[in-house]
């Protein structure tokens, strides 16, 4: 097909890449100018019933999974030549294999947190896929696209592509295109031992193994097994143990390496399910105490934004034990215990003090005639901060002369005596270094640019805002509704390569063998 050709309602713009089953083109809807990706089956395969059934299997698989990290198929049809085509969302980004090649060319590697975030997004999406009876079977870096998304972890979202050889089970299974038990489907460098032996034993644990290979590659800058011969690769996957990550990548935390090797277990019974992988990756991200990385909580299969990890953390208590202070919440129903383990003694003291104050107030109200003790006088008396004889009028009990708030830190403004809380205004003032960062709310709505000031009504709760600036990692802040905030956020520079000019992929990176 050439640029300018018309297929259905779409005009071909350019070729994006080719694979074993078909070619992918950038196209534009002729009526509404919507840019899409058009996947057209190769003409020499258009007459094969099983190939066509497997081609449309991709549309069926993706539309059974509601997840932002799964590419969506919106339409299908037939080209003038009779070859069927699928209409998919157009992704402007870079594949994971291209990102790894670019880093290798600079003698660099992905940092551990970024690798875990990418793996977490894939595991989160495939948890939903597996719950719907769908196994991808061809998970590899070429099928993972990294696209810019201001509310996604680190400003990038992973999109899982190419469900062309996905295995559908249960009610999703089509009546045609059943794979023979001795068929071999997948990409040899990322195939599980059971895939190498034949399609009969393939289930969701094969995706776990493939993700383990990808995570190993991101952390070690090489795959666990490599060979120029397909047969030798199969033999390695089925019989050879990978080199320990602790040896070839000693900077990788032991808990991370342990999870990767569990995912690469030869026996699929010894591997965790994808839901367990997603949960363990969440906990590993928390234990790393990495700022500006998020996970999400799911409720009834729907994705919702959770709080982002704060940039400042206390990692050691008075007894030397670590604790990550976070409002991350829950992931897949698992309660995260980091907050509840921190400073239980202080919590007990605070509750006891509150109960004592309430008791004293009730005794005071009972001992004074009601007409002589108007409520404003009580409020005025109890609202005044207590001071010790050694404190100056400008110091609060929790602040010594050497602990005045520094520039850029969060400051609280006490309520003036007798002021009506309902009419009190608070001020949020956020600056960034460098300035000019976009300020967005949790729905992605732009509120302004830094330096940014907002006046709000006094109230309860917190609001989440995000700072995004091209070339820098995203940052987030939790802004309380009951006090003033003045804070400066230093943005971290981030190298990102986004390419809208994709070169056609070379044929032969995947493998599809059937007897």
GUKEPA-887583 format. One record per residue: x, y, z of N, C-alpha, C in turn; residue in one letter. Coordinates in steps of 0.001 Angstrom, whole numbers, plus 500000, padded with zeros to 6 digits. Example, Ala and Ser with C-alpha at 12.3 -4.5 7.8 and 13.67 -1.06 7.14 Angstrom:
residues 2
513190494310507800512300495500507800513200496700507800A512850497750507080513670498940507140512900500030507870S
This chain:
residues 515
500835498809500000500000500000500000500873501246500000X500383502277499373501140503512499234500466504646499999X501247505686500271500701506875500909499598507473500044X498463507779500629497330508335499904496266507328499553X496574506021499636495566504997499357494435505091500378X493219504792499923492036504841500777491580503419501084X491428503130502369490893501844502825489725502146503745X488515501834503296487343502161504099487254503658504329X487228504064505595487154505494505933488524506100506221X489594505379505864490920505801506292491855506006505093X492695507033505222493705507341504198495082506975504741X495818506170503978497142505734504401498108506915504385X498888507064505468499894508123505570501292507554505323X501667506493506047502997505902505886503036504539506545X504028503752506147504253502446506748505003502620508069X504518501960509120505171502016510417506056500809510677X505646499636510214506435498438510456505737497215509904X506472496120509793505922494867509296506259493742510262X505445492712510254505667491531511075505345490283510288X505334489144510973505091487894510286503677487767509768X502697488434510400501300488293510007500814489435509131X501332490654509342500831491784508578501724492999508691X501245494100508126501953495375508151501092496401508882X501755497354509536501055498397510286501345499747509643X500280500500509376500388501803508732499808502895509631X500377504082509528499714505261510085498659505696509091X497448505968509597496347506382508735495541507469509422X494692508145508619493857509231509133492425509001508670X491479509156509594490065509068509231489725510233508311X489150509946507148488935510986506136487916512035506564X487015511711507503485970512655507882486339513475509114X486941512840510102487189513541511371488683513746511648X489548513364510721490999513573510833491602512899512066X491001511829512521491565511116513667492702510213513187X493851510307513863495010509506513494494910508142514159X495103507085513363494988505716513862496138504889513314X496267503677513854497190502681513307496359501607512622X496701501300511383495957500337510579496828499097510396X496362497968510899497098496709510761496435495868509689X497152495620508595496603494918507431497332493583507286X496585492497507138497197491188506998497895491071505641X498997490346505577499708490145504319498789489440503313X498869489870502039497970489321501029498160487828500841X499398487328500974499613485898500762499047485051501902X498616485712502996497985484989504101496480485218504156X495968486094503291494573486516503383493595485394503073X494057484324502413493152483233502068493172482102503092X494049482186504109494158481134505112493167481389506241X492229480469506396491151480651507367491668480754508790X492615479873509156493111479895510529493900481157510823X494649481668509821495409482901510008494482484095510190X493415484154509388492453485251509505491750485194510863X491409483992511298490753483855512601491667484332513716X492957483985513624493913484425514642494120485940514572X494032486508513370494169487957513187493051488679513926X491818488233513734490699488871514427490650488484515901X491386487458516255491510487087517666492112488227518475X492993489024517831493617490152518512492581491179518946X491627491488518029490580492448518376489718491914519500X489385490622519437488552490028520477489256490057521832X490561489749521829491311489700523085491418491068523730X491844492078522962492067493404523540490775494039524037X489660493772523361488411494394523778487743493667524939X488325492560525393487844491910526607488625492378527829X489632493244527619490463493708528733490304495219528858X489739495672529945489591497111530175490752497579531045X491768498087530414492947498545531147493687499568530274X494149500693530867494820501737530074496154501301529480X496707500172529914497980499709529359497797498661528259X496568498435527829496284497518526727495868498332525519X496515498115524358496148498833523145494718498487522751X493968499479522309492564499289521978492355499178520464X491473498255520063491073498071518663489658498600518530X489446499539517586488155500216517481487333499805516278X487947499169515252487190498868514033487933497789513249X487242497209512266487874496256511363487168496331510009X487774495751509014487186495760507675488068494992506715X487816495181505394488594494509504360489074495531503353X490363495436503002490952496310501986490408495921500614X490584496801499594490123496460498240490676495130497736X491867494744498192492454493474497774491783492278498451X490929492533499433490288491474500183490971491162501495X492162491718501733492891491466502968492191492164504131X491945491484505236491308492118506391492264493070507101X491690494053507815492502494998508568491821495316509897X492656495765510859492179496232512158492536497698512318X491677498456512991491938499866513292492251499970514781X493455500453515103493906500536516490494297501969516833X494408502242518137494845503576518560496292503813518126X496599505033517725497945505390517296498769505775518517X499940505166518638500809505403519789502062506133519342X502299507292519941503488508080519623504484507916520757X505396506972520595506343506698521663507512505884521156X508113505118522052509274504305521710509102502939522364X509451501877521641509324500540522202510417500304523248X510161499372524156511136499092525215512445498569524632X512377497760523574513631497253523000514465498376522409X513793499394521822514526500550521294515135501357522432X514390501520523532514923502249524685516163501547525233X516111500222525342517257499474525861518451499568524917X518209499566523604519293499725522630519953501099522774X519142502136522964519681503491523106520534503603524372X520067502999525460520847503033526698522149502251526551X522091501093525890523296500287525695524323501024524853X523849501803523867524769502562523028525520503616523834X524927504080524937525573505068525807526218504403527020X526271503060526998526830502285528109526088502591529413X524770502701529317523920502967530474522899501846530613X522191501849531726521123500886531946519973501564532659X518807500940532621517676501458533381517974501349534870X517600502365535627517740502235537073516702501241537585X516928500699538754516088499625539290514639500075539418X514412501296539909513042501772540130512272501861538823X512912502371537761512231502478536471511909501100535917X512850500173536036512609498804535569511434498176536317X511368498386537636510265497836538415508940498486538048X508970499788537759507737500464537368507206499924536043X508100499729535071507673499183533785507083497783533984X507791496953534739507306495593534997505987495624535760X505848496569536704504603496667537472503415496979536571X503587497923535643502481498262534747502079497075533884X503081496330533383502781495144532573502051494104533425X502554493852534634501925492861535503500509493275535874X500285494556536108498957495038536476497965494793535344X498383495081534085497499494865532933497253493379532701X498306492559532800498136491132532547497385490426533672X497373490998534862496519490452535921495061490490535485X494646491593534867493279491713534350493079490760533177X494075490679532279493960489780531125493786488335531577X494611487890532506494530486506532980493210486245533696X492700487239534416491398487068535080490276486893534066X490487487390532843489509487247531765489823486067530851X490749485208531271491052484012530495491866484264529257X492708485319529251493507485678528074494982485622528436X495751484827527682497197484705527855497860485310526621X498791486237526810499391486946525679500241486023524802X501145485270525381501995484266524715503126484838523860X503189486158523689504281486726522885504792488009523529X504970487974524849505441489138525586506944489316525338X507355490505524875508757490821524605508896492338524523X510111492871524632510284494330524626509746495009523371X509772494315522215509228494922520990507731495172521095X507052494415521954505603494556522107505212495409523300X506168496115523876505889497039524978506264498445524529X505270499299524358505492500673523906505441501622525095X506419502531525176506468503548526223505996504858525625X504882505382526129504315506613525590504217507656526698X504257508911526307504200510005527270502795510126527837X502712510202529167501434510341529862501703511090531162X501204512326531312501555513145532480501089512587533810X500081511706533836499607511177535109500029509725535318X500860509187534435501362507823534587502678507853535366X503104506691535887504362506653536641505523507218535848X506228508171536432507404508793535844507107509456534506X505817509758534229505462510461533001505353509572531786X505497508258531945505394507330530823504444506192531160X503639505808530174502756504656530336503208503545529401X503120502320529892503436501151529078502165500701528366X502265500438527066501171499862526286501607498497525769X500794497482526036501094496133525574500455495934524211X501272495547523224500815495402521852500726493932521456X500160493697520278500202492438519533499673491242520321X498353491162520389497690489997520963497317488997519863X498064489020518753497726488186517599497776486703517879X498674486258518761498732484835519072498290484575520513X497500485516521059497003485338522424496140484092522505X496175483464523662495362482272523919494140482692524709X492951482430524146491699482764524807491077481485525339X490680481529526613490090480356527244488708480692527768X487980479672528193486658479885528778485687480461527775X484866481418528238483826481999527381484400482861526277X485671483283526401486294484122525368486841483313524206X486978481991524367487614481172523349486746481101522105X487324481413520900486569481299519661486424479840519257X485476479580518388485243478208517938486248477774516885X487010478727516329488013478420515310489383478821515803X490396478571515003491784478970515285492317478330516549X491901477087516820492462476375517950493886475940517626X494787476134518568496197475824518338496474474360518632X497211473707517721497569472311517928498484472183519134X498401471044519822499181470850521048500669470862520788X501090470443519569502517470400519267502996471643518530X502129472678518414502539473914517745503432474731518671X504386475466518070505291476325518829505025477758518418X504555478575519352504213479965519067504934480870520049X505482481964519555506140482929520427507450483404519843X508226484112520657509550484605520279510578483856521118X511492483096520500512343482147521219513101482722522405X513553483980522340514342484530523444513512484751524703X512182484760524587511323485070525734510300483966526016X510491482802525410509527481723525561509794480906526816X508715480497527474508819479671528672509207478247528280X509716477453529226510047476060528915508868475292528341X507655475524528846506493474797528321506132475269526915X506390476543526588506186476989525216507170476310524271X508410476182524715509413475523523880509040474068523616X508348473443524563507957472048524407506714471892523551X505923472934523353504692472861522570503596473653523230X502570474034522437501519474922522931500574474256523913X500609472929524024499642472237524865499711472609526329X500919472915526858501048473224528277501111474689528591X500779475545527654500914476992527853499701477532528604X499967478306529662498905479011530379499449480349530858X498793480965531851499191482297532300500604482330532881X501118481190533363502472481159533910503524481419532830X503188481211531544504127481507530457504366483009530347X503319483810530566503485485270530582504347485702531761X504213485027532898505049485339534060506514485103533733X506820483981533067508198483664532685508748484723531717X507946485093530701508396486091529720508669487431530387X507791487834531329508029489097532044509288488986532895X509565487796533444510803487593534188512031487777533308X511973487284532069513083487474531131513275488962530836X512167489680530616512244491112530318512817491878531510X512377491561532709512878492246533904514356491939534115X514757490700533892516165490314533967516984491144532969X516472491288531757517177492044530716517295493522531082X516246494102531653516296495516532033517319495755533138X517434494813534070518325494994535216519770494629534899X519982493618534042521330493092533786521921493573532470X521131494249531637521567494698530305521835493520529359X521339492369529681521395491221528765520332490215529172X519912489398528206518916488374528490519558487209529238X518762486417529958519337485281530686519919484234529753X519353484093528535519855483126527566519876483778526191X520922483481525416521019484005524063521785483019523204X521381482909521954522047482012521019521567482352519617X522368482042518628521968482256517241521072481123516747X521058480003517447520235478873517046518978478754517879X517835478564517209516565478444517915516552477202518792X517042476086518258517055474855519035517863474973520309X519009475655520237519836475837521423519135476731522448X518430477754521958517665478612522867516598477799523599X515893476946522857514886476103523492515515475232524577X516672474665524276517359473810525232517746474593526487X518241475823526313518620476660527455517404476938528344X516285477346527709515084477655528495514603476440529274X514749475263528705514198474053529318515129473421530356X516466473656530238517392472918531104518409473773531844X518747474954531366519847475730531935519326476784532905X520017476946534031519673477990534990520357479297534596X519657480436534683520290481718534338521353482107535351X522334482894534926523342483406535853522657484253536929X523076484129538180522428484906539260522571486407539036X521485487122539242521535488586539128522491489175540149X522630488523541293523524489030542332524976489051541870X525297488261540855526663488201540333526863489168539177X525928489157538225526110489984537025525566491403537202X524727491630538219524212492979538503524154493151540018X525300493288540669525346493298542142524623494476542784X524329495534542035523622496679542624522120496435542749X521615495371542141520189495064542231519883494524543630X518883495074544328518548494588545674518247493100545670X518570492447546767518412490991546864516949490570546693X516012491342547242514597490991547125514128491064545675X514657492032544912514304492149543499514841490942542728X516112490604542960516715489455542281515968488166542622X515545488032543866514829486825544291513512486681543524X512786487786543343511525487738542598511765487355541140X512777487953540514513062487650539105513354486168538922X514162485589539785514514484175539632513318483264539938X512392483696540803511168482927540999510333482920539734X510289484049539023509529484135537784510159483284536681X511465483015536777512177482238535763512308480764536144X511544480309537091511598478897537492511247478003536309X511973476877536147511711475960535042510316475349535152X509934474962536348508607474393536570507601475526536750X506560475510535938505585476603536058504847476564537396X504795475394538033504156475295539347504930476078540398X506250476278540178507082477007541138507031478517540923X506437478957539831506353480401539559505123481002540236X505185482273540624503994482946541146503023483242540017X501766483461540350500813483939539356501042485437539159X500477485996538085500738487397537753500228488348538829X499140487999539494498628488862540562499623488963541707X500290487833542030501317487859543074502527488678542632X502896488583541353504009489375540828503692490863540966X502471491249540592502076492660540685502149493151542127X501677492332543052501686492714544466503119492833544992X503989491884544653505376491940545115506114493134544527X505837493465543268506465494630542652506021495906543363X504754495978543769504268497140544526505053497295545828X505221496185546541505944496243547810507411496601547611X508018496111546537509422496436546267509586497916545966X508637498495545222508703499928544933508575500741546217X507722500294547128507590500986548411508885500898549216X509493499718549229510698499532550039511876500323549501X511863500626548184512943501433547614512812502902547982X511622503325548468511377504727548853511695505681547722X511187505381546547511489506202545372510426507264545213X510843508522545073509895509605544892509416509639543454X508217510234543273507634510467541968507281509187541218X507064508102541934506584506884541298505248506519541927X504320506032541122502998505702541617502669504258541363X501751503728542183501004502548541802499546502944541877X498675502047541475497259502385541444496463501332542177X495318501725542659494440500765543305493279500470542359X492819499254542437491732498827541564490506498553542400X489342499000541925488071498700542592487124498149541539X486718496906541676485809496242540742486313496294539312X487596496152539146488163496099537801488423497446537180X488067498545537840488281499878537285489544500468537877X490285501238537084491521501843537553491227503225538101X491805503532539262491606504848539876492930505367540382X493121506686540332494384507279540760494532507168542266X495664506667542698495992506617544126497002507708544421X497265507920545699498212508954546081499604508614545613X500379509627545257501749509411544808502688509432546004X503747508650545923504699508598547030505302509970547272X505371510448548500505936511766548768507428511792548511X507926512991548169509348513116547853510218513114549090X509674513461550249510468513447551474510023512343552397X510955511508552873510604510389553736511577510292554884X511070509824556028511939509454557136512094507957557109X513300507450556960513524506020556800514084505370558043X514252506090559123514784505482560337514123506095561542X513698505229562483513107505707563715514145505781564813X513691506047566026514613506191567146515327504909567469X514680503763567114515299502473567399516084501933566239X516182502686565180516951502253564023516134501528562991X514859501220563249514043500505562283513553501433561209X513445500938559979513007501745558849511499501752558732X510965502804558138509530502884557869509276503877556776X508558503466555722508262504363554616506940505051554898X506956506365554982505745507121555255505098507463553926X503926506892553651503305507049552344501795506996552473X501124507604551535499676507515551454499279506678550270X500098505694549936499854504880548746498522504161548811X498143503703550006496847503050550108496938501574549830X496064501059548974495983499645548728496252499342547270X496774498157547012496965497658545656496392496257545618X495319496094544799494642494796544681494167494268546035X493671495173546887493086494758548154494083494457549240X495377494590548948496383494298549968496668495549550765X496492495521552086496743496682552933498239496842553139X498733498029552836500156498302553025500380498778554453X501321498162555143501487498361556573502545499381556938X503151500072555944504294500936556247503932502027557239X502728502641557062502361503761557920502001503270559311X501258502151559367500791501696560676501919501242561571X503081500874560981504200500435561799505021501597562340X504801502824561848505679503927562227505135504659563441X505966504784564456505723505596565639504402505286566338X504159504054566759502904503766567476502829504466568816X503976504688569483503950505344570790503418506766570681X503854507491569644503378508861569464501868508893569248X501353507873568546499914507820568301499153507647569597X499640506772570477498990506539571767498991507820572591X500146508529572622500250509778573382499282510814572849X499170510904571513498284511909570916496827511636571263X496409510369571193495022510018571523494738510296572992X495712509948573871495517510208575299495382511690575600X496199512503574973496130513959575169494793514511574723X494297514011573576493010514478573067491883514136574033X491885512916574568490839512527575517490893513369576793X492117513684577275492268514518578461491707515908578239X491993516493577070491483517838576757489961517855576705X489362516802576091487903516737576011487294516632577409X487903515813578280487392515662579653487453516979580413X488581517709580309488715518990581014487687519999580507X487431519986579206486458520922578643485054520634579155X484691519354579247483359518990579754483201519394581224X484255519192582045484195519606583451484027521109583571X484716521843582725484629523305582752483220523767582409X482600523130581404481259523520580985480243523247582101X480445522157582838479501521816583899479633522738585112X480850523262585363481092524047586573480723525504586432X480451526002585241480165527413585022478744527545584512X477957528485585098476596528709584594476644529032583105X475621528529582366475631528668580918475582530115580469X474806530981581214474669532362580758475952533156580985X476825532698581882478066533428582138479238532901581322X479022531851580574480138531251579819479755531063578372X479689532167577655479327532051576229480378531218575492X479920530508574473480798529608573716481989530309573081X481835531551572543483018532215571961484153532379572956X483828532614574268484893532769575254485653531476575434X484935530349575424485598529056575563486497528808574361X485983529077573168486782528881571962488029529743571999X487850530995572456488984531890572504490035531399573501X489585530813574643490521530343575651491281529116575179X490569528156574578491206526891574192491988527016572907X491714528037572087492416528156570804493806528718570982X494072529433572105495381530039572293496428528971572556X497578528985571869498608527968572096499239528119573470X499536526961574102500191526978575409501661527308575244X502217528072576194503620528471576128504271528199577480X505479527711577419506252527554578645506949528874578953X507399529078580202508041530364580558509261530660579695X509944529607579162511174529852578402510918530147576954X509642530088576516509347530299575103509003531757574849X509459532231573710509099533582573293507711533538572695X507011534688572608505632534699572091505535534163570682X506597534215569888506519533797568481506794532327568293X507117531579569397507459530174569257506304529314569755X506034528213569036505036527243569456505722526177570266X504974525369571049505609524356571890506436523360571113X506102523081569826506830522071569055507998522650568293X508325523942568543509363524600567745510319525346568668X511555524918568679512565525587569479513152526730568686X513938527646569337514507528778568600515355528348567426X515942527153567458516810526723566343516057525951565300X514698525855565412513922525051564485512902525896563757X513259527057563320512342527877562560512182527288561179X510987527438560530510763526844559216511753527411558211X512337526505557414513257526926556357512496527197555088X513156527909554153512535528246552875512216526978552124X511018526921551525510638525768550731509960524683551522X509889524776552866509248523738553665507784524102553867X506985523085554238505566523316554458505365524011555793X504610525111555820504376525872557038502886525908557339X502528525876558595501134525937559007500868527266559680X499699527853559396499304529111560011498224528820561028X498476529050562332497455528768563353496252529676563178X495092529183563577493864529942563472493868531080564483X493595532333564092493525533455565040492418533215566053X492634533634567328491621533445568377490294534054567974X489240533256568121487902533765567887487494533820566442X488355533479565504487986533579564088487081532428563711X486058532680562914485134531656562456485832530783561426X485928529466561721486629528557560814485965528521559453X484639528654559416483913528550558150484290529641557169X484781530802557673485138531904556779486631532022556576X487422531137557190488879531250557084489362530814555708X490319531504555186490933531181553899492350530665554144X492757529705553322494138529232553360494787529527552019X496113529509552020496857529815550788497858528705550495X497845528227549244498858527288548761499770528034547794X501060527978548075502024528634547202503093527614546830X503146527251545557504069526219545080505013526826544049X506309526627544265507326527021543294508114525791542885X508761525863541737509572524737541271510911525245540761X511883524365540791513200524673540244513546523587539222X513526523920537920513241525239537358511754525576537399X511448526855537216510059527288537246509411526989535897X508118527305535812507398527098534550506829525710534405X506739524942535502506162523597535430504644523705535451X503973522860534672502520522825534675502022522195535972X500973522789536556500352522262537769499030521629537353X498853520319537623497659519595537235497010518964538458X495664518839538411494987518117539476494956516632539160X494308515824540018494342514367539854493586513910538614X492741514786538021492037514428536789492800514837535538X493981515455535724494776515888534589494448517288534116X493566518025534834493211519397534452494329520346534862X494759521207533939495832522157534211495305523294535073X495960523526536207495554524583537140496377525854536961X497532525756536339498398526905536149499836526468536005X500768527412536178502194527128536099502889527680537333X504025527069537668504817527558538794505600528801538381X505730529797539287505186529841540647503659529964540634X503002529133541478501545529017541459501013529280542853X499983530109542940499351530436544222497852530206544106X497278529601545132495835529339545137495294529616546530X494152530304546607493470530556547875492241529662547945X492124528934549046491030527977549202490311528193550529X489095527657550605488326527700551844488908526697552836X489011527075554077489464526166555121488550524950555163X489131523755555304488331522544555363489162521359555809X488665520154555525489341518917555888489805518198554630X490734517232554804491208516425553689492404517043552994X492806516412551906493949516866551115493595516799549635X494301517578548835494200517533547377495549517140546805X495499516329545759496731515873545104496956516724543855X498143517310543718498504518040542503499806517478541958X499987517632540667501150517078539979501868518195539230X503195518149539238504018519094538506504641518365537325X504435518886536128504974518274534919505689519333534094X506903519034533696507671519924532825508480519054531877X508424519376530605509115518569529603510601518481529934X511109517276529903512512517061530190512790516740531648X511736516740532491511921516476533916510906515421534370X511285514678535414510397513669535978509217514352536668X508056513706536601506870514252537255507048514239538775X506408515215539426506428515289540887505001515483541375X504738515116542608503395515283543154503470515839544565X502380516500544965502279517079546298500899516779546854X500828516516548168499559516395548868499345517683549651X498327518450549287498095519773549872496911519696550840X497148519961552146496062519891553136495131521094553018X493877520886553368492868521944553285492751522744554580X493550522382555613493372523049556906494546523942557291X495464524213556380496577525108556715497243525619555437X498004526705555604498755527271554491499920526359554123X500293526391552868501442525618552385502291526519551500X503577526531551763504536527224550895505692526270550660X505879525843549422506867524787549157507529524999547797X508815524671547760509579524684546512509980523253546181X509678522815544974509970521454544532511087521508543494X512148520781543768513248520697542798512987519525541868X512780519802540579512480518761539595513754518055539154X513652516765538959514791515946538528514791515827537015X515946516134536415516066516025534956515903514579534545X515235514372533433514987513012532951515243512963531455X515999511948531057516279511759529633515160510912529061X514482511392528065513401510657527420513535510773525921X513402509691525270513468509680523812512108509283523283X511459510169522585510177509901521957510325510099520457X509952509151519733510148509221518298508840508955517593X508379509894516793507182509695515999507507509135514633X508796509129514280509208508580512999509751507190513235X508889506202513121509295504845513378509744504205512073X510811503435512121511308502720510966510637501367510884X510429500865509690509837499533509565510670498514510303X510005497640511050510726496613511783511184495520510839X512344494953511147512854493866510354512066492602510666X511749491856509606511004490622509775511916489549510342X511348488744511222512143487621511711512455487678513181X512051488777513884512324488860515327511428487909516109X510224487604515574509343486662516226509425485312515536X508713484354516078508729483016515514507336482464515592X506843481921514487505547481266514478505709479981513695X505744478869514401505980477578513787504805476682514102X504213476103513121503139475162513326503381473925512471X503078472778513024503163471547512257501943471392511353X
